[in-house]
Amino acid sequence: MPPEAPRRPTRALSGIQPTGRFHWGNYFGAIRQYIDLQPGAHQAADEAYYFIADLHALTTVRDPARLRSLVHAAAVDLVALGLDPDRAVLYVQSDVPEVTELTWLLMTVTPMGLLERCHAYKDKKSRGLPADAGLFTYPVLMAADILAYDATVVPVGEDQVQHIEVCRDLAGTFNHLYGDVFTLPKPRLVEGGAKVPGTDGQKMSKSYENTIEVFEDLAAQKKKIMRITTDSRPMEEPKDPEGDHLFELFALMAPETDRAKMADLYRRGGFGYGEVKKALVEAAAAFFADARARRAELEADPARIEAILAAGAAKARAKAGEVLGRARRACGLARGETMVSGGKGGHS
């Protein structure tokens, strides 16, 4: 019997834009999965790279002081929420210039039609909104973000799957032209794929102005929760908890026993939504209490966060430099060097 091929290590990678403070949708839709994929966690990858996507944010945030503040806040928030810099690489996107050079190499094999079909660009164009070249080429920079680290798995929501497909297309084209250079990643959908509802029942999103921030002042958070939109059915009428956005928010925060009790209350009827909102206020405060305490400690020591980001950038640059060198040699930019071919799928 031939010996089994060695198991290929898994490397998770994802980025999050610092276009505003993180809200519940960011946490349950992405950040919680980052934490679960850290080495040592129950769904762990062998390695994990996470970055704060400040280059992507430039398409929407044009105030430099605000961008710097949001990048710092994002780093503090991620560590407070459980991203462990001893187990995962945390860095700022613009601290790895190798990625922008790799973006250009990928641009040279990117068909215009492919970018014209991408939904973010198409959506803005269909609504008559201005779409700059940054938005148009966003998927290529995203591909470079992924390919620069030989990522094998990328946790994404359903709305981002198309960008992973673009990344695979570009990597496949480059590999076809120049040899085995890039690892083709696979998307990993957020478990269940469920949206996190906002205060108006739509998907929680900064663009809808319906968010509840993870670390906002508790009094301000309570006011938002108490203003969550509900229907006008009478108190005594039994209600189905499934599909009710207020119950969905409560279910994200509350322990299993409390979720079951609340579901029974819905089905029995005889309650007011104000009662559910008060329960949600308490559940949310308890759910994020430890993270709030950690955040207060981190905010009091800004040098610690900067050291974490510097160490992360050094690790990220080392890996991205290796991949960029491979790509440069392959397409003829490294004069006097020849491409050293690895086995198919052999990058690690």
N, C-alpha and C positions, 0 to 999 in steps of 0.2 A: 504494500500500500504506500503511495507517495506521501511524504510528510505534508502535514497541513501547512498552508501559507500562514505566515505570522499575522496576527490580528492587527489591522490598521488602526492606529490611535485616532480617537475622535477629538476634533477641536471645534468647540462652539464659538461663534462670534456674532455679536449684534451691536448696534449703535442706537443712541437715542438723542433726539435733537433738543438743545436747550433753548426752545422758543418761548418758554414760560415755566412756571413752577409745576412740578409733577402733580398730577391729580389721580384720583382713584382709578380711572381708566388706564393710565400709564402703569400703575402698580399691578393691577390684576391682569392687564393685557400683555405686559412685557416684563416688567422688573421682577416680578415673582418668579417667572420662568428663568431669568438670568441666574437667580439665586439657586434654583433647583438644579441647574446645569453645572454649577461649580464643582470641581473635583472634591470628592468626599460627601457630596449631597446625595439624596436618594435617587435622583435621575441623572447622575453626573456624567459629564464628558471627561475625557482624560485631561483636556486643557480648555480654558475659557478665556476669551478676549472680549472686553466690552469697552466701547469708546463713547465719548461725548461728542456728538457730530456738529461741531461748531462751523465747519466749512459748509455743510448743508444748510445750517441755520442762516447763513448770510443771504439766502434768497428771500428771507422774510424779516430778519432783525437787522436794522440799519443803524442802530444806535450803539457805538462801540463800547461805551461804559456799561450799558445794559447787557450787552452780550457777555462781557467779561464777568459781570455779576451773576448772570444766569449759569455760566459754565462752572463757576465756583460753587454755586448753590446745588447744581446737579451732582457734582462730585460728593459734596457733603451728604446730600439726600441718599444717593446710591449706597454709600458706605453705612449710613445710619439704618437703612432698610435691610441690610444684611449682605451686601456684596463685600466679600472678604478679600482684600488685596494680597493676602498671603496665599490665597488659593486661585484667584483669577487676576488677569492683567487688566487694570483699569487705566485708561489714558485719554488724552484729548486728541481728537482727530488731526488738528492742524500741527500737533507736535511731531507728526510722522510725515515729513515732506516726501518720502519715497512713494507714498500713495498718490500724490498728485502727478508725479512723473509716470507712474504706472497707468494713471487715468489717460494720459496722452497716448501711450502705446495702444491702449484698448480703443481709443477714439479712432485710430487709423484703420480699424477693422470693423467699425460700427456702421451698419447701414442707416441712412437717414429715416427710411421707412419704419425701421424697428422702433426708433425713438418717437416717431409721430404717432405710433399706435399705443404708446404708454399712457395709462389712464390719468395720471396727474396732469400731464400736459394737455391731453384731450379735454379733460374736464374744464380747465381754465379757459381754453380756447372756445369751447362750446358756450360758456357763460359770458363770452366777450371780455374776459379779464386779461390784463397784460401778462404775458408769459415770457420771461427773459431766457437767455441761453443757459443760465444756471439751472433753471427748472427743466429745460429741454434735455440737457445732458446729465441731469441728476442720476438717472439709472447707470450711467457709465462710471461716475464717481462711486456710486454704491457698489458696483461690481468690483472696482479696484479695492475698496474697503474690505471686501470679502476675500478676493483672490490673493491679496498681499500676504495673507497669513496661512494659506493652505487650509482654510476653514472647510470642515466637512459637513457641519450642520449649522443652520441659521434659524433661530427661533423668530417667527414672524406671525403677524395676523394675516387673515385671508386677503386683505387689500394689498399686501406686500408680496404675495406669491409671484405676481407677474414680474417683479424686479429680480427675483431669484432666477426665474426662467430666462430673463435677459442676460443675467450674469453667466448662466450656463451656456447660453448661445454664444456670447462673446468669447468665453474661455475655449469653447469647442472650436470656434473659427480660428482663434490664435493658435491653438494646438495643431489644427489641421495644416495651417500654413508653415509653422515653425517647429513642430515636434512637441513632445510631451513636456509642457511647461507648467500648466495650471491644473490644480485639483478642482474637480467639479463638485460644488457643494449641493446639499439637499436642504430644502426648507423643512422646518419642524413647526407645524401649526400649534398655536396656543391651544391647550387642552379644552375640548368642548367647542372652541370657536365662538363662544357666546360674547356678545357685546356687553360692555358695562354701561347701563343707562345713565344719562345725565339727569339734571333736575327737571328737565322738560319731557323725559321719557325717550328722547332720541339718544343715539350713541353719544357717550360723553366725549366731548371734543372742545378744544380751545376755540376752534372756528365757529362753534355753535354757542359759545359763551354760556355753557350749561355745566361747568365743571365744579367739583368739590376737591380742593387741593389737599394733599396728604398732610402737609405740615402747617396749614394756615391756622391762625388763632382759633381756639376752640369756640369762643363766643361767636366769631364770624361764621365758623363752620356750622354751628347750631342754627343760626339764622337761615343759612342756605338750605339746610335739611328741612327746616320747618316750612319753607316755601316751596318744597317739591310739589310739582303738579300732580293732582289725583283726580279721579272721576267723582261724579256727584251722586253715586248710588247711596241709598239710605243706609244708616248704621246697621239696622237689623238684618239687612239682606246678606245671605252667605255669599262669599266671593272665592273665586279660584285663585290660589296664590301663583300658579303657573302663568307666566306672562305679565304679572303685575310688577311694574318697574320698581315700586317702593319695596316690595317683598324681595325682589332680586338683589337689591342693594343690601338689605338686611341679611340675606342669606350668605353674601360674600364675607360678612364681618362676624356673624354670630356663631357660637359653638353649635354642634349638631343638635344637642338637646333643645336649645333655644329656637333653632330653626324649625324643629318638629312642632314645638308648642305654638309658634307663630302661625305655621301652616294650618294647624287645627283651629286656631282662632279665626283665621280667614274663612275656613269652610263652615264654621258654626255661625258666623255673623255676630251682630250685636256689639260691634266695636267701632271706634272712630279712627280715621287715618292719623289723627294727631297722636294717638296712643302708639301707633307703629313708628311714627317719626321720632318720638321720644326714645323708644327702644333702640332705634338706629343711631341716635346721638350717643347713647351709652355704649352700644356695641362698637362703634367706630373709635370712640375714645379709648376703650379697652384694647382693641385690636392693634392700634398703633402706639400704645403707651410706651413700650420698650424702645421703639424706634425714635420716639420724641426725646426720650431721655438720652439715647446715644447721640442724637443730633445736637443737643445742647452741649454735650461734652466736646464734640468735634468742632462746633462753631467757635468754641472758646480757644481752640488751638489750630489756627489757620495754617501754621507751618507744617503741621502733620499732613493735612490734605495735599499741600503742594509737594511734599516729599513723596506721598503715594503716587501722585500723577507723574512726577519726574521719574520714579522707578518704573512705572508702567510704560512710559514713553520709551525708556531705554530698552526694555524687553521687546516692545512692539517694533521699534526701529531695527533691532537686530534681526528679527524674523522677516520684516518687510524688505530689509536690505538684501537678504538672501534670495527672496523671491524676485525682487526687481533685478538683481544681478543675473539670475537665470533667464529672465525675459529679455534683458538687454543683449546677453550673449546670443540668445536664440535668433533675434531679428537683426543682428549685425551691428549694434551700437557700441559694443565693447571691442574696440580695435585691438588686434593682436591676440584676442582670446577666441577660443572655439567653444561651442556648446558642449557641455558634458551631459550626456544623456543618462537619465535615470530610467528605471523600469517603469512601464505603464502603471500609473496610479501609485508610484512609489514615494511621492513626496510626503514628508512628515513634519 
